[in-house]
Amino acid sequence: MKPSILVYPTILLTLIPFPLTNISFIPSVMAQEQVLKTLTVSGQGTIRIPTTLTNISLGVEIQGKTAEEVQKNVAQRTSSLVDFLRSRQVERLETVGIRLQPNYKYDNNQRRLIGYIGTNTISFRIETEAVGSILDDAVKAGATRIDNVSFTATETAISQAQKEALQKATLDAQQQAEAVLSVLNFQSQEIINISINGATSPQPQMRLPQSTVRTTANAADATPIIGGEQTIKATVTLQIRY
């Protein structure tokens, strides 16, 4: 009789290292974690500065029977007007529009061509104190319409006003935060975020209907032109930890 052989299953045990140090550290971190308390405020800053420059759009408008005639007359009068403006050393002189269109007359629902209308529009910039006389002389030089007059401050004045507006907006935000925190018996610790929404300068404009700005070469007095103020606004947002 053969002896019996007993076979036992083999069990392999694999030991995986486990970061015991991490396990012991997690409760400590959670215990030390604190909720970050912040206050967000937005401050406004406004600066008003006088306008010293004027942007002007002038036009030459001619009516005639033929397109060639109208275009020739418009070109001559515009050339004379441009020469005059250059002699006055205006800034940013440029052509902003040229137009030639048929002119119709309507009778009993019938359209009849009676000629053409030509227009040439130019724009320029000059110091506001000289605007009145230059408008009157421009009419003598060939202008037949004044399309737009708008006022602005110089680039240097606008840049300086933008900086001042940002400073006022920052102080306004700080004062708001201090007013709120003092009532709640909190103290500001540090500013953790600053957002500048910019300093904008919308340009004040004075638009005049054509019917009120048409004038004649025989005007005895200079047209009175009065500038205004330009408003510069800025917004600064602070996020403060307390």
C-alpha positions as CSV (number, residue, x, y, z in Angstrom):
1,M,0.0,0.0,0.0
2,K,1.4,3.3,-1.1
3,P,1.7,6.1,1.5
4,S,-0.8,8.9,1.0
5,I,0.5,12.4,0.1
6,L,-1.3,15.5,1.5
7,V,-1.1,18.6,-0.7
8,Y,-1.7,21.9,1.0
9,P,-2.5,25.2,-0.9
10,T,0.1,27.8,-1.0
11,I,-0.9,31.3,0.2
12,L,1.3,34.3,-0.8
13,L,1.1,37.3,1.3
14,T,2.1,40.7,-0.3
15,L,2.9,43.5,2.0
16,I,2.1,47.0,0.5
17,P,3.8,49.9,2.2
18,F,1.2,52.4,3.4
19,P,2.1,56.1,4.1
20,L,1.3,56.0,7.8
21,T,2.7,59.5,8.1
22,N,0.0,60.9,5.8
23,I,-2.7,59.3,7.9
24,S,-1.5,60.8,11.0
25,F,-1.1,64.3,9.4
26,I,-4.6,64.7,7.9
27,P,-6.4,65.4,11.2
28,S,-3.8,68.0,12.1
29,V,-4.3,69.9,8.8
30,M,-8.1,69.8,9.2
31,A,-7.8,71.1,12.7
32,Q,-5.7,74.0,11.6
33,E,-7.8,74.9,8.5
34,Q,-9.7,78.2,8.9
35,V,-12.4,79.8,6.8
36,L,-11.0,82.8,4.9
37,K,-13.2,85.9,5.7
38,T,-13.2,88.6,3.0
39,L,-15.0,91.8,2.2
40,T,-15.4,93.1,-1.4
41,V,-16.0,96.8,-2.0
42,S,-16.1,99.0,-5.1
43,G,-15.1,102.6,-5.0
44,Q,-15.9,105.3,-7.5
45,G,-13.8,108.3,-8.5
46,T,-14.9,111.2,-10.7
47,I,-12.9,114.1,-12.0
48,R,-14.2,117.0,-14.1
49,I,-11.8,119.0,-16.3
50,P,-12.4,121.9,-18.7
51,T,-12.5,121.2,-22.4
52,T,-10.0,123.3,-24.4
53,L,-10.1,121.7,-27.9
54,T,-13.0,121.5,-30.4
55,N,-13.6,118.9,-33.1
56,I,-15.5,120.4,-36.1
57,S,-17.0,118.9,-39.2
58,L,-17.6,121.2,-42.1
59,G,-19.2,120.5,-45.4
60,V,-19.5,121.9,-48.9
61,E,-22.8,121.2,-50.5
62,I,-23.7,122.2,-54.1
63,Q,-26.7,121.7,-56.3
64,G,-26.6,121.8,-60.1
65,K,-28.1,120.4,-63.3
66,T,-25.3,118.1,-64.3
67,A,-23.1,115.7,-62.2
68,E,-20.0,117.2,-63.9
69,E,-21.0,120.7,-63.0
70,V,-21.8,119.9,-59.4
71,Q,-18.6,117.8,-58.9
72,K,-16.4,120.6,-60.3
73,N,-18.0,123.3,-58.1
74,V,-17.7,121.1,-55.0
75,A,-14.0,120.4,-55.7
76,Q,-13.2,124.1,-56.2
77,R,-14.9,125.3,-53.1
78,T,-13.5,122.4,-51.0
79,S,-10.0,123.2,-52.3
80,S,-10.4,126.8,-51.2
81,L,-11.7,125.7,-47.8
82,V,-8.8,123.3,-47.2
83,D,-6.2,126.0,-48.1
84,F,-7.8,128.3,-45.6
85,L,-7.8,125.7,-42.8
86,R,-4.2,124.8,-43.5
87,S,-3.3,128.5,-43.3
88,R,-4.9,128.5,-39.8
89,Q,-2.8,125.5,-38.8
90,V,-5.7,123.4,-37.6
91,E,-4.9,119.9,-36.4
92,R,-6.1,116.5,-37.7
93,L,-7.5,117.9,-41.0
94,E,-9.0,115.0,-43.0
95,T,-11.8,114.2,-45.5
96,V,-14.6,112.3,-43.8
97,G,-17.1,112.0,-46.6
98,I,-17.7,112.6,-50.3
99,R,-21.2,112.2,-51.9
100,L,-22.8,112.8,-55.3
101,Q,-26.5,111.9,-55.7
102,P,-29.3,112.7,-58.1
103,N,-31.9,115.3,-57.1
104,Y,-35.5,114.3,-57.8
105,K,-38.7,116.3,-57.7
106,Y,-42.0,114.5,-57.0
107,D,-45.3,115.7,-58.6
108,N,-48.4,113.6,-58.6
109,N,-46.5,110.5,-57.6
110,Q,-44.2,111.0,-60.5
111,R,-40.4,111.3,-60.0
112,R,-38.5,113.7,-62.2
113,L,-34.8,114.3,-62.3
114,I,-34.0,118.0,-61.8
115,G,-30.2,117.8,-61.2
116,Y,-27.6,116.6,-58.7
117,I,-26.4,117.3,-55.2
118,G,-22.7,117.0,-54.3
119,T,-21.3,117.1,-50.8
120,N,-17.7,117.0,-49.4
121,T,-17.2,116.9,-45.7
122,I,-14.0,117.5,-43.8
123,S,-13.1,117.5,-40.1
124,F,-10.4,119.1,-38.0
125,R,-9.5,120.1,-34.5
126,I,-8.6,123.5,-33.1
127,E,-8.4,125.4,-29.7
128,T,-11.9,126.3,-28.5
129,E,-11.1,129.9,-28.1
130,A,-10.5,130.3,-31.8
131,V,-13.6,128.4,-33.0
132,G,-16.0,131.3,-33.4
133,S,-13.9,133.2,-35.8
134,I,-12.7,130.2,-37.8
135,L,-16.3,129.1,-38.4
136,D,-17.2,132.5,-39.8
137,D,-14.1,132.6,-42.0
138,A,-14.6,129.0,-43.2
139,V,-18.0,130.0,-44.6
140,K,-16.3,132.8,-46.5
141,A,-13.8,130.3,-47.8
142,G,-16.4,128.0,-49.2
143,A,-18.1,126.0,-46.4
144,T,-21.9,125.9,-46.8
145,R,-22.8,123.7,-43.8
146,I,-21.5,122.9,-40.3
147,D,-22.3,119.3,-39.4
148,N,-20.9,118.8,-35.9
149,V,-19.1,120.6,-33.1
150,S,-17.8,118.6,-30.1
151,F,-15.5,119.5,-27.3
152,T,-12.6,117.6,-25.6
153,A,-9.7,118.2,-23.2
154,T,-6.1,117.6,-24.2
155,E,-4.6,114.1,-24.0
156,T,-2.3,115.3,-21.2
157,A,-5.2,116.6,-19.2
158,I,-7.2,113.5,-19.7
159,S,-4.3,111.2,-18.7
160,Q,-3.7,113.1,-15.5
161,A,-7.4,113.2,-14.7
162,Q,-7.6,109.4,-15.2
163,K,-4.9,108.9,-12.6
164,E,-6.6,111.2,-10.1
165,A,-9.9,109.4,-10.7
166,L,-8.3,106.1,-9.9
167,Q,-6.8,107.5,-6.7
168,K,-10.2,108.8,-5.6
169,A,-11.8,105.5,-6.4
170,T,-9.2,103.6,-4.3
171,L,-9.7,105.9,-1.3
172,D,-13.5,105.5,-1.6
173,A,-13.2,101.7,-1.5
174,Q,-11.0,101.8,1.5
175,Q,-13.3,104.2,3.4
176,Q,-16.3,102.0,2.6
177,A,-14.5,98.9,4.0
178,E,-13.4,100.7,7.1
179,A,-16.9,102.0,7.8
180,V,-18.4,98.5,7.5
181,L,-15.7,96.6,9.5
182,S,-15.7,99.2,12.3
183,V,-19.4,98.7,12.9
184,L,-19.0,94.9,13.1
185,N,-15.9,95.2,15.3
186,F,-13.6,93.7,12.7
187,Q,-10.2,94.9,11.5
188,S,-8.9,94.6,8.0
189,Q,-5.8,92.4,7.8
190,E,-4.7,92.7,4.2
191,I,-5.8,93.4,0.6
192,I,-5.8,90.1,-1.3
193,N,-7.1,91.3,-4.6
194,I,-7.4,94.6,-6.6
195,S,-9.5,95.0,-9.7
196,I,-9.3,98.2,-11.8
197,N,-12.2,98.7,-14.1
198,G,-10.5,101.5,-15.8
199,A,-10.9,105.3,-16.1
200,T,-13.3,106.3,-18.9
201,S,-13.7,109.7,-20.4
202,P,-16.9,110.1,-22.4
203,Q,-16.5,113.0,-24.7
204,P,-19.1,115.8,-24.2
205,Q,-20.7,116.8,-27.5
206,M,-22.7,119.7,-28.8
207,R,-24.6,118.7,-32.0
208,L,-26.2,121.4,-33.9
209,P,-29.0,121.0,-36.5
210,Q,-27.9,122.1,-39.9
211,S,-30.8,124.6,-40.1
212,T,-29.3,126.5,-37.1
213,V,-25.7,126.5,-38.1
214,R,-26.0,127.7,-41.7
215,T,-24.6,131.2,-41.9
216,T,-23.7,133.8,-44.5
217,A,-20.4,135.5,-45.4
218,N,-21.8,138.8,-44.3
219,A,-21.9,137.9,-40.6
220,A,-20.8,140.9,-38.6
221,D,-19.9,139.2,-35.4
222,A,-18.0,136.0,-34.6
223,T,-20.2,133.1,-33.7
224,P,-20.1,132.6,-29.9
225,I,-18.8,129.1,-29.0
226,I,-18.6,128.0,-25.4
227,G,-16.9,124.8,-24.3
228,G,-17.8,122.8,-21.2
229,E,-16.4,120.2,-18.9
230,Q,-15.3,116.6,-19.5
231,T,-16.0,114.0,-16.9
232,I,-13.5,111.2,-16.1
233,K,-14.8,108.3,-14.1
234,A,-12.9,105.3,-12.6
235,T,-13.9,102.2,-10.6
236,V,-11.6,100.2,-8.2
237,T,-12.7,97.0,-6.5
238,L,-10.8,95.7,-3.4
239,Q,-11.1,92.3,-1.8
240,I,-10.0,92.6,1.8
241,R,-9.3,89.9,4.4
242,Y,-10.5,90.6,7.9
